[in-house]
């Protein structure tokens, strides 16, 4: 199994969720996070004063899928989250050794 973690722009969340559903993802976790990459943040004007926003709002999406589903999930995220502008985000893939559904005791791929 693979855990796929994607950091995306918040306004792309609904599009990514729909794209994941279309490739068979039945569950995901979303966390509101803040961070920066190459874009480094930006300046904003508030009540006549300019200030620097170092950490930009993002959404972190985490899904665990079977190995053979991983590439389709990655492609779906890329297609739905891409704007072509700096700050579109990143995707990370990690191996998952074991999973267990708490309610039923199902394990590994049956648990996700």
ABEGO torsion letter per residue (X at the ends): XBBBBBBBBAAAAAAAAAAAAAAGBABBBBBBBBBBBAAGEBBBBBGGBBBBBABBBBBBBBBBBBAAAAAAAAAAAAAAABAGBBGAEBBBBBBBABBBBAAAGBBEAAAX
